[in-house]
Amino acid sequence: MSEPPDTEDDLSFNRDFPLRPGVAEEVVPGVRRVLCDNPGPFTFTGTVSYIVGRGKVAIIDPGPDSEAHAKALLDAVRGETVTHIFVTHTHKDHSPNAVRIKAATGARVYAEGPHRAARPRFESEMHKPESGADRDFDPDVRLGDGDVVTGKGWTLEAVTTPGHTANHMVFAWRERGLLFAGDHIMGWSTSIVAPPDGSMTDYMASLEKLSMRDEHLYFAGHGPEIRDAPRFVRFLARHRRAREASILHRLAKGEADIATLVRAIYIGLDSRLSGAAGYSVLAHLEDLVARGLVLTDGDPIIEGRYRLA
Ligand SMILES: [Zn+2]
């Protein structure tokens, strides 16, 4: 899932991604990708699943609950054995199909853990509908930061990257200098960071963590691969800090509620994305309140009023 596009930095994102749904494409030796047919304002052209290795393979992010996509993945590996299923995070466009692939192949499912939010819901948030969380997901093997999983011809290091969700994890193939980034880093757009599922404080720390690694090629959960990845990660961090600066600037002018901040900051926003934009602003405000730079009465919530400290 992604947050609304940002017009001023638009040139730095890449929306050129001609891959068609259901077609397995070998993008570099040992990495195939298959696009699921679930396009939308938050998923771009759809979820991208990856097949790692040859002969005995791993599947990363088997996608939403989709029989057609499971069939496309199984067709792509016909004559091969799926030994591992990895899941970057528990959103419904990434993890539910693990059940189908596991049933068809007997592969074990590896992930950080079941879904959890970054913080408990506040009382006022209790009536809100759930985000796109896959609450049924339960991995066979829980991975921690730095855990290494080895298959035939490949080795993946698990790297915890909370922020988009609390259990978000990316997988680095260090010998090959590449990394499967899930929804943490995407080339086509910034990621949604929406409390209470996500946390901006965690997200920024996870950007910092990846910017210090040396993998140069990232494969994302949506959209095209990212080359020169550490530079792109630093660009994303700058982009978030610029967003934070505009929020502080607007608060200094006396704008106090999230709807007004969204209108001022996201010019020309697709109306389908205004809710997500509001939660992104909330994520920044929550972080700013925690850092003592912004004040609000009571809990930092979507309906709250905010001012500079
Ligand atoms: Zn997601």
py3Dmol code that shows the C-alpha trace and the ligand (Angstrom):
import py3Dmol

protein = """\
ATOM      1  CA  MET A   1       0.000   0.000   0.000  1.00  0.00           C
ATOM      2  CA  SER A   2       1.262   3.476  -0.682  1.00  0.00           C
ATOM      3  CA  GLU A   3       0.509   6.990   0.342  1.00  0.00           C
ATOM      4  CA  PRO A   4      -0.584   9.618  -2.172  1.00  0.00           C
ATOM      5  CA  PRO A   5       1.983  10.672  -4.758  1.00  0.00           C
ATOM      6  CA  ASP A   6       3.977  13.764  -4.069  1.00  0.00           C
ATOM      7  CA  THR A   7       4.033  16.206  -6.933  1.00  0.00           C
ATOM      8  CA  GLU A   8       7.171  18.215  -6.134  1.00  0.00           C
ATOM      9  CA  ASP A   9       9.380  15.109  -5.919  1.00  0.00           C
ATOM     10  CA  ASP A  10       7.598  13.310  -8.705  1.00  0.00           C
ATOM     11  CA  LEU A  11      10.609  13.074 -10.985  1.00  0.00           C
ATOM     12  CA  SER A  12      12.460  10.933  -8.509  1.00  0.00           C
ATOM     13  CA  PHE A  13       9.797   8.212  -8.440  1.00  0.00           C
ATOM     14  CA  ASN A  14       9.551   5.686 -11.250  1.00  0.00           C
ATOM     15  CA  ARG A  15       6.141   4.550 -12.485  1.00  0.00           C
ATOM     16  CA  ASP A  16       7.451   2.764 -15.555  1.00  0.00           C
ATOM     17  CA  PHE A  17       6.473  -0.850 -14.915  1.00  0.00           C
ATOM     18  CA  PRO A  18       5.139  -2.693 -17.963  1.00  0.00           C
ATOM     19  CA  LEU A  19       5.011  -6.189 -16.368  1.00  0.00           C
ATOM     20  CA  ARG A  20       1.670  -7.872 -17.124  1.00  0.00           C
ATOM     21  CA  PRO A  21      -0.298  -9.857 -14.509  1.00  0.00           C
ATOM     22  CA  GLY A  22       0.398 -13.592 -14.287  1.00  0.00           C
ATOM     23  CA  VAL A  23       3.517 -13.569 -16.474  1.00  0.00           C
ATOM     24  CA  ALA A  24       6.727 -14.789 -14.785  1.00  0.00           C
ATOM     25  CA  GLU A  25       9.675 -12.583 -15.708  1.00  0.00           C
ATOM     26  CA  GLU A  26      13.279 -13.349 -14.800  1.00  0.00           C
ATOM     27  CA  VAL A  27      14.534  -9.912 -13.830  1.00  0.00           C
ATOM     28  CA  VAL A  28      18.070 -10.950 -12.818  1.00  0.00           C
ATOM     29  CA  PRO A  29      19.441 -14.516 -12.747  1.00  0.00           C
ATOM     30  CA  GLY A  30      17.803 -16.334  -9.841  1.00  0.00           C
ATOM     31  CA  VAL A  31      15.005 -13.804  -9.338  1.00  0.00           C
ATOM     32  CA  ARG A  32      11.661 -14.105 -11.113  1.00  0.00           C
ATOM     33  CA  ARG A  33       8.697 -11.850 -10.474  1.00  0.00           C
ATOM     34  CA  VAL A  34       4.979 -12.380 -11.036  1.00  0.00           C
ATOM     35  CA  LEU A  35       2.466  -9.508 -10.868  1.00  0.00           C
ATOM     36  CA  CYS A  36      -0.910 -10.159  -9.242  1.00  0.00           C
ATOM     37  CA  ASP A  37      -3.929  -8.641 -10.976  1.00  0.00           C
ATOM     38  CA  ASN A  38      -4.945  -6.389  -8.059  1.00  0.00           C
ATOM     39  CA  PRO A  39      -4.282  -2.846  -9.298  1.00  0.00           C
ATOM     40  CA  GLY A  40      -5.563   0.138  -7.319  1.00  0.00           C
ATOM     41  CA  PRO A  41      -4.714   3.556  -5.890  1.00  0.00           C
ATOM     42  CA  PHE A  42      -2.752   1.903  -3.055  1.00  0.00           C
ATOM     43  CA  THR A  43      -1.297  -1.113  -4.877  1.00  0.00           C
ATOM     44  CA  PHE A  44      -0.247   0.599  -8.144  1.00  0.00           C
ATOM     45  CA  THR A  45      -0.356  -2.124 -10.860  1.00  0.00           C
ATOM     46  CA  GLY A  46      -0.718  -4.842  -8.215  1.00  0.00           C
ATOM     47  CA  THR A  47       1.318  -6.885  -5.736  1.00  0.00           C
ATOM     48  CA  VAL A  48       4.596  -8.299  -7.039  1.00  0.00           C
ATOM     49  CA  SER A  49       5.551 -11.804  -5.837  1.00  0.00           C
ATOM     50  CA  TYR A  50       9.127 -13.044  -6.220  1.00  0.00           C
ATOM     51  CA  ILE A  51      10.555 -16.487  -6.918  1.00  0.00           C
ATOM     52  CA  VAL A  52      14.124 -16.912  -5.651  1.00  0.00           C
ATOM     53  CA  GLY A  53      16.465 -19.600  -6.977  1.00  0.00           C
ATOM     54  CA  ARG A  54      16.047 -22.403  -9.510  1.00  0.00           C
ATOM     55  CA  GLY A  55      14.930 -25.980  -8.962  1.00  0.00           C
ATOM     56  CA  LYS A  56      14.356 -25.600  -5.222  1.00  0.00           C
ATOM     57  CA  VAL A  57      12.935 -22.150  -4.765  1.00  0.00           C
ATOM     58  CA  ALA A  58      11.545 -19.661  -2.286  1.00  0.00           C
ATOM     59  CA  ILE A  59       8.493 -17.488  -2.911  1.00  0.00           C
ATOM     60  CA  ILE A  60       8.456 -14.028  -1.325  1.00  0.00           C
ATOM     61  CA  ASP A  61       5.047 -12.389  -0.697  1.00  0.00           C
ATOM     62  CA  PRO A  62       2.593 -14.819  -2.322  1.00  0.00           C
ATOM     63  CA  GLY A  63       0.024 -12.034  -2.464  1.00  0.00           C
ATOM     64  CA  PRO A  64      -3.656 -11.551  -1.676  1.00  0.00           C
ATOM     65  CA  ASP A  65      -6.220 -14.323  -1.300  1.00  0.00           C
ATOM     66  CA  SER A  66      -6.291 -15.113  -5.029  1.00  0.00           C
ATOM     67  CA  GLU A  67      -6.639 -18.502  -6.656  1.00  0.00           C
ATOM     68  CA  ALA A  68      -5.615 -17.054 -10.027  1.00  0.00           C
ATOM     69  CA  HIS A  69      -2.404 -15.595  -8.620  1.00  0.00           C
ATOM     70  CA  ALA A  70      -1.571 -18.814  -6.745  1.00  0.00           C
ATOM     71  CA  LYS A  71      -2.035 -20.696 -10.016  1.00  0.00           C
ATOM     72  CA  ALA A  72       0.240 -18.240 -11.862  1.00  0.00           C
ATOM     73  CA  LEU A  73       2.945 -18.719  -9.218  1.00  0.00           C
ATOM     74  CA  LEU A  74       2.611 -22.523  -9.263  1.00  0.00           C
ATOM     75  CA  ASP A  75       2.652 -22.561 -13.076  1.00  0.00           C
ATOM     76  CA  ALA A  76       5.845 -20.481 -13.017  1.00  0.00           C
ATOM     77  CA  VAL A  77       7.585 -23.097 -10.834  1.00  0.00           C
ATOM     78  CA  ARG A  78       6.185 -26.202 -12.516  1.00  0.00           C
ATOM     79  CA  GLY A  79       8.762 -29.017 -12.307  1.00  0.00           C
ATOM     80  CA  GLU A  80      10.521 -27.228  -9.424  1.00  0.00           C
ATOM     81  CA  THR A  81      10.058 -27.524  -5.649  1.00  0.00           C
ATOM     82  CA  VAL A  82       8.948 -24.637  -3.443  1.00  0.00           C
ATOM     83  CA  THR A  83      10.859 -25.102  -0.177  1.00  0.00           C
ATOM     84  CA  HIS A  84      10.262 -21.748   1.539  1.00  0.00           C
ATOM     85  CA  ILE A  85       7.618 -19.003   1.612  1.00  0.00           C
ATOM     86  CA  PHE A  86       8.703 -15.620   2.984  1.00  0.00           C
ATOM     87  CA  VAL A  87       6.314 -12.817   3.947  1.00  0.00           C
ATOM     88  CA  THR A  88       7.465  -9.199   4.368  1.00  0.00           C
ATOM     89  CA  HIS A  89       4.398  -8.068   6.328  1.00  0.00           C
ATOM     90  CA  THR A  90       0.803  -8.942   7.099  1.00  0.00           C
ATOM     91  CA  HIS A  91      -1.264  -6.739   4.812  1.00  0.00           C
ATOM     92  CA  LYS A  92      -3.994  -8.451   2.832  1.00  0.00           C
ATOM     93  CA  ASP A  93      -2.299  -7.761  -0.489  1.00  0.00           C
ATOM     94  CA  HIS A  94       0.870  -9.637   0.583  1.00  0.00           C
ATOM     95  CA  SER A  95       0.349 -12.554   2.981  1.00  0.00           C
ATOM     96  CA  PRO A  96      -3.028 -14.398   2.652  1.00  0.00           C
ATOM     97  CA  ASN A  97      -1.993 -16.519  -0.352  1.00  0.00           C
ATOM     98  CA  ALA A  98       0.723 -18.141   1.786  1.00  0.00           C
ATOM     99  CA  VAL A  99      -2.020 -20.554   2.887  1.00  0.00           C
ATOM    100  CA  ARG A 100      -2.673 -21.683  -0.710  1.00  0.00           C
ATOM    101  CA  ILE A 101       0.985 -21.999  -1.694  1.00  0.00           C
ATOM    102  CA  LYS A 102       1.741 -23.907   1.505  1.00  0.00           C
ATOM    103  CA  ALA A 103      -1.178 -26.292   0.926  1.00  0.00           C
ATOM    104  CA  ALA A 104      -0.053 -26.934  -2.654  1.00  0.00           C
ATOM    105  CA  THR A 105       3.671 -27.349  -1.948  1.00  0.00           C
ATOM    106  CA  GLY A 106       4.232 -28.201   1.734  1.00  0.00           C
ATOM    107  CA  ALA A 107       6.704 -25.298   1.997  1.00  0.00           C
ATOM    108  CA  ARG A 108       7.138 -23.677   5.395  1.00  0.00           C
ATOM    109  CA  VAL A 109       6.201 -20.033   5.958  1.00  0.00           C
ATOM    110  CA  TYR A 110       8.841 -17.633   7.335  1.00  0.00           C
ATOM    111  CA  ALA A 111       8.053 -14.164   8.694  1.00  0.00           C
ATOM    112  CA  GLU A 112       8.658 -11.858  11.641  1.00  0.00           C
ATOM    113  CA  GLY A 113       5.381 -12.871  13.271  1.00  0.00           C
ATOM    114  CA  PRO A 114       1.612 -12.476  13.266  1.00  0.00           C
ATOM    115  CA  HIS A 115       0.051  -9.077  12.686  1.00  0.00           C
ATOM    116  CA  ARG A 116       0.277  -6.527  15.470  1.00  0.00           C
ATOM    117  CA  ALA A 117      -0.164  -2.757  15.596  1.00  0.00           C
ATOM    118  CA  ALA A 118       2.654  -0.362  16.454  1.00  0.00           C
ATOM    119  CA  ARG A 119       0.693   0.804  19.516  1.00  0.00           C
ATOM    120  CA  PRO A 120      -2.610  -0.078  21.189  1.00  0.00           C
ATOM    121  CA  ARG A 121      -5.725   1.660  19.868  1.00  0.00           C
ATOM    122  CA  PHE A 122      -6.845   4.676  21.855  1.00  0.00           C
ATOM    123  CA  GLU A 123     -10.364   4.565  23.283  1.00  0.00           C
ATOM    124  CA  SER A 124     -11.597   6.979  20.584  1.00  0.00           C
ATOM    125  CA  GLU A 125     -10.221   4.709  17.835  1.00  0.00           C
ATOM    126  CA  MET A 126     -12.080   1.577  18.929  1.00  0.00           C
ATOM    127  CA  HIS A 127     -15.003   2.029  16.549  1.00  0.00           C
ATOM    128  CA  LYS A 128     -12.774   2.508  13.484  1.00  0.00           C
ATOM    129  CA  PRO A 129     -12.716  -0.174  10.811  1.00  0.00           C
ATOM    130  CA  GLU A 130      -9.634  -2.345  10.543  1.00  0.00           C
ATOM    131  CA  SER A 131      -6.932  -1.464   8.086  1.00  0.00           C
ATOM    132  CA  GLY A 132      -5.971  -4.085   5.528  1.00  0.00           C
ATOM    133  CA  ALA A 133      -4.434  -6.362   8.143  1.00  0.00           C
ATOM    134  CA  ASP A 134      -4.298 -10.154   7.653  1.00  0.00           C
ATOM    135  CA  ARG A 135      -5.125 -11.242  11.198  1.00  0.00           C
ATOM    136  CA  ASP A 136      -5.251 -14.940  10.275  1.00  0.00           C
ATOM    137  CA  PHE A 137      -1.581 -15.073   9.327  1.00  0.00           C
ATOM    138  CA  ASP A 138       0.597 -17.313  11.500  1.00  0.00           C
ATOM    139  CA  PRO A 139       4.077 -18.242  10.224  1.00  0.00           C
ATOM    140  CA  ASP A 140       5.681 -21.654  10.782  1.00  0.00           C
ATOM    141  CA  VAL A 141       9.032 -20.031  11.513  1.00  0.00           C
ATOM    142  CA  ARG A 142       9.424 -16.652  13.196  1.00  0.00           C
ATOM    143  CA  LEU A 143      12.484 -14.691  12.142  1.00  0.00           C
ATOM    144  CA  GLY A 144      14.413 -12.101  14.130  1.00  0.00           C
ATOM    145  CA  ASP A 145      16.740  -9.355  12.956  1.00  0.00           C
ATOM    146  CA  GLY A 146      19.851 -10.834  11.326  1.00  0.00           C
ATOM    147  CA  ASP A 147      18.523 -14.385  11.067  1.00  0.00           C
ATOM    148  CA  VAL A 148      19.833 -16.131   7.981  1.00  0.00           C
ATOM    149  CA  VAL A 149      17.872 -18.709   5.990  1.00  0.00           C
ATOM    150  CA  THR A 150      19.668 -20.813   3.416  1.00  0.00           C
ATOM    151  CA  GLY A 151      18.105 -22.694   0.516  1.00  0.00           C
ATOM    152  CA  LYS A 152      19.548 -24.334  -2.556  1.00  0.00           C
ATOM    153  CA  GLY A 153      21.718 -21.698  -4.214  1.00  0.00           C
ATOM    154  CA  TRP A 154      20.465 -18.742  -2.191  1.00  0.00           C
ATOM    155  CA  THR A 155      20.818 -17.219   1.269  1.00  0.00           C
ATOM    156  CA  LEU A 156      18.480 -14.584   2.678  1.00  0.00           C
ATOM    157  CA  GLU A 157      19.150 -12.439   5.727  1.00  0.00           C
ATOM    158  CA  ALA A 158      16.066 -11.183   7.581  1.00  0.00           C
ATOM    159  CA  VAL A 159      16.210  -7.482   8.469  1.00  0.00           C
ATOM    160  CA  THR A 160      13.493  -6.032  10.705  1.00  0.00           C
ATOM    161  CA  THR A 161      12.098  -2.786   9.275  1.00  0.00           C
ATOM    162  CA  PRO A 162       9.070  -1.723  11.361  1.00  0.00           C
ATOM    163  CA  GLY A 163       7.141   1.383  10.307  1.00  0.00           C
ATOM    164  CA  HIS A 164       4.702   0.463   7.516  1.00  0.00           C
ATOM    165  CA  THR A 165       3.604  -2.304   9.889  1.00  0.00           C
ATOM    166  CA  ALA A 166       5.190  -3.293  13.204  1.00  0.00           C
ATOM    167  CA  ASN A 167       6.150  -6.720  11.816  1.00  0.00           C
ATOM    168  CA  HIS A 168       7.580  -5.510   8.499  1.00  0.00           C
ATOM    169  CA  MET A 169      10.741  -7.332   7.464  1.00  0.00           C
ATOM    170  CA  VAL A 170      12.947  -7.162   4.375  1.00  0.00           C
ATOM    171  CA  PHE A 171      15.157  -9.952   3.039  1.00  0.00           C
ATOM    172  CA  ALA A 172      18.710  -9.338   1.837  1.00  0.00           C
ATOM    173  CA  TRP A 173      20.561 -11.660  -0.532  1.00  0.00           C
ATOM    174  CA  ARG A 174      23.923 -10.292   0.498  1.00  0.00           C
ATOM    175  CA  GLU A 175      26.187 -12.248  -1.868  1.00  0.00           C
ATOM    176  CA  ARG A 176      24.160 -10.868  -4.746  1.00  0.00           C
ATOM    177  CA  GLY A 177      23.890  -7.303  -3.414  1.00  0.00           C
ATOM    178  CA  LEU A 178      20.099  -7.303  -3.643  1.00  0.00           C
ATOM    179  CA  LEU A 179      17.229  -6.933  -1.227  1.00  0.00           C
ATOM    180  CA  PHE A 180      13.497  -7.697  -1.204  1.00  0.00           C
ATOM    181  CA  ALA A 181      12.023  -4.547   0.303  1.00  0.00           C
ATOM    182  CA  GLY A 182       8.288  -5.301   0.620  1.00  0.00           C
ATOM    183  CA  ASP A 183       6.340  -2.080   1.125  1.00  0.00           C
ATOM    184  CA  HIS A 184       9.076  -0.388   3.156  1.00  0.00           C
ATOM    185  CA  ILE A 185      10.836   1.008   0.082  1.00  0.00           C
ATOM    186  CA  MET A 186       9.011   1.297  -3.234  1.00  0.00           C
ATOM    187  CA  GLY A 187      10.190   3.006  -6.387  1.00  0.00           C
ATOM    188  CA  TRP A 188       6.793   4.216  -7.592  1.00  0.00           C
ATOM    189  CA  SER A 189       5.632   6.040  -4.439  1.00  0.00           C
ATOM    190  CA  THR A 190       6.203   6.600  -0.742  1.00  0.00           C
ATOM    191  CA  SER A 191       4.771   4.011   1.687  1.00  0.00           C
ATOM    192  CA  ILE A 192       1.701   4.486   3.803  1.00  0.00           C
ATOM    193  CA  VAL A 193       2.548   4.929   7.453  1.00  0.00           C
ATOM    194  CA  ALA A 194      -0.811   4.957   9.232  1.00  0.00           C
ATOM    195  CA  PRO A 195      -1.204   4.738  13.025  1.00  0.00           C
ATOM    196  CA  PRO A 196      -1.932   2.587  14.929  1.00  0.00           C
ATOM    197  CA  ASP A 197      -0.741  -0.072  12.449  1.00  0.00           C
ATOM    198  CA  GLY A 198       2.302   1.919  11.438  1.00  0.00           C
ATOM    199  CA  SER A 199       4.665   4.287  13.198  1.00  0.00           C
ATOM    200  CA  MET A 200       6.617   7.185  11.679  1.00  0.00           C
ATOM    201  CA  THR A 201       9.244   7.036  14.434  1.00  0.00           C
ATOM    202  CA  ASP A 202       9.914   3.380  13.563  1.00  0.00           C
ATOM    203  CA  TYR A 203       9.677   4.036   9.829  1.00  0.00           C
ATOM    204  CA  MET A 204      12.377   6.740   9.925  1.00  0.00           C
ATOM    205  CA  ALA A 205      14.658   4.487  12.013  1.00  0.00           C
ATOM    206  CA  SER A 206      14.146   1.667   9.487  1.00  0.00           C
ATOM    207  CA  LEU A 207      15.065   4.002   6.599  1.00  0.00           C
ATOM    208  CA  GLU A 208      18.230   4.951   8.456  1.00  0.00           C
ATOM    209  CA  LYS A 209      19.002   1.269   9.041  1.00  0.00           C
ATOM    210  CA  LEU A 210      18.707   0.403   5.331  1.00  0.00           C
ATOM    211  CA  SER A 211      20.645   3.482   4.209  1.00  0.00           C
ATOM    212  CA  MET A 212      23.706   2.026   5.962  1.00  0.00           C
ATOM    213  CA  ARG A 213      23.545  -1.312   4.140  1.00  0.00           C
ATOM    214  CA  ASP A 214      25.282  -1.846   0.851  1.00  0.00           C
ATOM    215  CA  GLU A 215      22.724  -3.785  -1.220  1.00  0.00           C
ATOM    216  CA  HIS A 216      22.245  -1.712  -4.370  1.00  0.00           C
ATOM    217  CA  LEU A 217      19.296  -3.389  -6.048  1.00  0.00           C
ATOM    218  CA  TYR A 218      15.888  -3.526  -4.336  1.00  0.00           C
ATOM    219  CA  PHE A 219      12.803  -5.464  -5.374  1.00  0.00           C
ATOM    220  CA  ALA A 220       9.629  -3.914  -3.941  1.00  0.00           C
ATOM    221  CA  GLY A 221       6.171  -5.244  -3.136  1.00  0.00           C
ATOM    222  CA  HIS A 222       4.698  -2.955  -5.816  1.00  0.00           C
ATOM    223  CA  GLY A 223       6.244  -1.396  -8.906  1.00  0.00           C
ATOM    224  CA  PRO A 224       9.642  -1.631 -10.565  1.00  0.00           C
ATOM    225  CA  GLU A 225      13.031  -2.558  -9.118  1.00  0.00           C
ATOM    226  CA  ILE A 226      15.138   0.209  -7.568  1.00  0.00           C
ATOM    227  CA  ARG A 227      18.720   0.645  -8.681  1.00  0.00           C
ATOM    228  CA  ASP A 228      21.199   2.769  -6.706  1.00  0.00           C
ATOM    229  CA  ALA A 229      19.026   1.872  -3.728  1.00  0.00           C
ATOM    230  CA  PRO A 230      20.973   3.448  -0.811  1.00  0.00           C
ATOM    231  CA  ARG A 231      20.735   6.828  -2.577  1.00  0.00           C
ATOM    232  CA  PHE A 232      16.998   6.315  -3.105  1.00  0.00           C
ATOM    233  CA  VAL A 233      16.570   5.451   0.586  1.00  0.00           C
ATOM    234  CA  ARG A 234      18.293   8.714   1.538  1.00  0.00           C
ATOM    235  CA  PHE A 235      15.991  10.548  -0.888  1.00  0.00           C
ATOM    236  CA  LEU A 236      12.953   8.996   0.830  1.00  0.00           C
ATOM    237  CA  ALA A 237      14.258  10.118   4.230  1.00  0.00           C
ATOM    238  CA  ARG A 238      14.722  13.678   2.902  1.00  0.00           C
ATOM    239  CA  HIS A 239      11.217  13.557   1.449  1.00  0.00           C
ATOM    240  CA  ARG A 240       9.751  12.616   4.863  1.00  0.00           C
ATOM    241  CA  ARG A 241      11.720  15.337   6.615  1.00  0.00           C
ATOM    242  CA  ALA A 242      10.440  17.868   4.054  1.00  0.00           C
ATOM    243  CA  ARG A 243       6.877  16.692   4.746  1.00  0.00           C
ATOM    244  CA  GLU A 244       7.502  17.120   8.462  1.00  0.00           C
ATOM    245  CA  ALA A 245       8.865  20.639   7.841  1.00  0.00           C
ATOM    246  CA  SER A 246       5.689  21.603   5.918  1.00  0.00           C
ATOM    247  CA  ILE A 247       3.541  20.332   8.783  1.00  0.00           C
ATOM    248  CA  LEU A 248       5.526  22.392  11.311  1.00  0.00           C
ATOM    249  CA  HIS A 249       5.291  25.426   8.993  1.00  0.00           C
ATOM    250  CA  ARG A 250       1.494  25.075   8.737  1.00  0.00           C
ATOM    251  CA  LEU A 251       1.122  24.615  12.495  1.00  0.00           C
ATOM    252  CA  ALA A 252       3.159  27.813  12.976  1.00  0.00           C
ATOM    253  CA  LYS A 253       0.563  29.588  10.807  1.00  0.00           C
ATOM    254  CA  GLY A 254      -2.158  28.432  13.175  1.00  0.00           C
ATOM    255  CA  GLU A 255      -3.609  25.568  11.152  1.00  0.00           C
ATOM    256  CA  ALA A 256      -4.544  23.014  13.760  1.00  0.00           C
ATOM    257  CA  ASP A 257      -6.544  20.095  12.366  1.00  0.00           C
ATOM    258  CA  ILE A 258      -5.520  17.278  10.053  1.00  0.00           C
ATOM    259  CA  ALA A 259      -8.088  17.958   7.297  1.00  0.00           C
ATOM    260  CA  THR A 260      -6.799  21.538   6.910  1.00  0.00           C
ATOM    261  CA  LEU A 261      -3.180  20.368   6.953  1.00  0.00           C
ATOM    262  CA  VAL A 262      -3.894  17.790   4.237  1.00  0.00           C
ATOM    263  CA  ARG A 263      -5.562  20.416   2.005  1.00  0.00           C
ATOM    264  CA  ALA A 264      -2.586  22.749   2.448  1.00  0.00           C
ATOM    265  CA  ILE A 265       0.156  20.175   1.935  1.00  0.00           C
ATOM    266  CA  TYR A 266      -1.212  17.742  -0.668  1.00  0.00           C
ATOM    267  CA  ILE A 267      -2.136  19.977  -3.602  1.00  0.00           C
ATOM    268  CA  GLY A 268      -4.275  18.367  -6.302  1.00  0.00           C
ATOM    269  CA  LEU A 269      -4.725  15.140  -4.344  1.00  0.00           C
ATOM    270  CA  ASP A 270      -6.818  12.300  -5.803  1.00  0.00           C
ATOM    271  CA  SER A 271      -9.885  12.274  -3.508  1.00  0.00           C
ATOM    272  CA  ARG A 272      -9.615   8.488  -3.085  1.00  0.00           C
ATOM    273  CA  LEU A 273      -6.322   9.101  -1.282  1.00  0.00           C
ATOM    274  CA  SER A 274      -7.321  11.899   1.096  1.00  0.00           C
ATOM    275  CA  GLY A 275      -8.059   9.482   3.960  1.00  0.00           C
ATOM    276  CA  ALA A 276      -4.611   7.924   3.613  1.00  0.00           C
ATOM    277  CA  ALA A 277      -3.017  11.375   3.431  1.00  0.00           C
ATOM    278  CA  GLY A 278      -4.732  12.238   6.726  1.00  0.00           C
ATOM    279  CA  TYR A 279      -3.233   9.182   8.403  1.00  0.00           C
ATOM    280  CA  SER A 280       0.214  10.051   7.042  1.00  0.00           C
ATOM    281  CA  VAL A 281      -0.072  13.511   8.578  1.00  0.00           C
ATOM    282  CA  LEU A 282      -1.267  11.891  11.807  1.00  0.00           C
ATOM    283  CA  ALA A 283       1.818   9.621  11.752  1.00  0.00           C
ATOM    284  CA  HIS A 284       4.062  12.680  11.530  1.00  0.00           C
ATOM    285  CA  LEU A 285       2.121  14.484  14.280  1.00  0.00           C
ATOM    286  CA  GLU A 286       2.321  11.453  16.557  1.00  0.00           C
ATOM    287  CA  ASP A 287       6.108  11.397  16.044  1.00  0.00           C
ATOM    288  CA  LEU A 288       6.372  15.172  16.614  1.00  0.00           C
ATOM    289  CA  VAL A 289       4.307  14.924  19.820  1.00  0.00           C
ATOM    290  CA  ALA A 290       6.556  12.099  21.060  1.00  0.00           C
ATOM    291  CA  ARG A 291       9.615  14.291  20.353  1.00  0.00           C
ATOM    292  CA  GLY A 292       8.080  17.196  22.285  1.00  0.00           C
ATOM    293  CA  LEU A 293       7.878  19.515  19.260  1.00  0.00           C
ATOM    294  CA  VAL A 294       4.083  19.524  18.948  1.00  0.00           C
ATOM    295  CA  LEU A 295       1.297  19.582  21.523  1.00  0.00           C
ATOM    296  CA  THR A 296      -2.243  18.237  21.463  1.00  0.00           C
ATOM    297  CA  ASP A 297      -4.906  17.813  24.119  1.00  0.00           C
ATOM    298  CA  GLY A 298      -5.271  14.166  25.015  1.00  0.00           C
ATOM    299  CA  ASP A 299      -4.149  11.398  22.678  1.00  0.00           C
ATOM    300  CA  PRO A 300      -2.764  12.226  19.219  1.00  0.00           C
ATOM    301  CA  ILE A 301      -5.780  11.157  17.146  1.00  0.00           C
ATOM    302  CA  ILE A 302      -7.108  11.841  13.648  1.00  0.00           C
ATOM    303  CA  GLU A 303      -9.759  14.276  14.967  1.00  0.00           C
ATOM    304  CA  GLY A 304      -7.262  16.054  17.263  1.00  0.00           C
ATOM    305  CA  ARG A 305      -6.135  19.666  17.278  1.00  0.00           C
ATOM    306  CA  TYR A 306      -2.415  20.339  17.210  1.00  0.00           C
ATOM    307  CA  ARG A 307      -0.093  23.272  17.912  1.00  0.00           C
ATOM    308  CA  LEU A 308       3.638  23.932  18.141  1.00  0.00           C
ATOM    309  CA  ALA A 309       5.165  23.283  21.575  1.00  0.00           C
TER     310      ALA A 309
END
"""
ligand_1 = """\
1
ZN
Zn 1.486 -3.178 3.091
"""
view = py3Dmol.view(width=600, height=400)
view.addModel(protein, "pdb")
view.setStyle({"model": 0}, {"cartoon": {"style": "trace"}})
view.addModel(ligand_1, "xyz")
view.setStyle({"model": 1}, {"stick": {}})
view.zoomTo()
view.show()
